[in-house]
Amino acid sequence: MKLLITGSTGVVGREILSIFKKKRINIFPLSYNSGSSKYSKVDLTKTLNKKTKADFIIHCAGKTPQNSRNLKDVFNKNIKMNK
């Protein structure tokens, strides 16, 4: 089984990654590059899945409020990234 995990360096993604590593499952971790302020629109079911041939995708990526004081902005960015 092959597994793609988005947000693999975040709190939830790290835990999930750890669990599946212990079970020796073939994992393709995907993480947002914190050095860039722009998001890319990617259809995981088409683009990355063709490259990784993942059987399952676990989506844990999200914007957190740690660098933003505007919670409405954080909420809107999370909605936008998941369209």
Sequence and secondary structure as in RCSB ss.txt:
>XXXX:A:sequence
MKLLITGSTGVVGREILSIFKKKRINIFPLSYNSGSSKYSKVDLTKTLNKKTKADFIIHCAGKTPQNSRNLKDVF
NKNIKMNK
>XXXX:A:secstr
 EEEEETTTSHHHHHHHHHHHHTT EEEEE   TT        TTTHHHHHH  SEEEE     GGG S HHHHH
HHHHHHT 
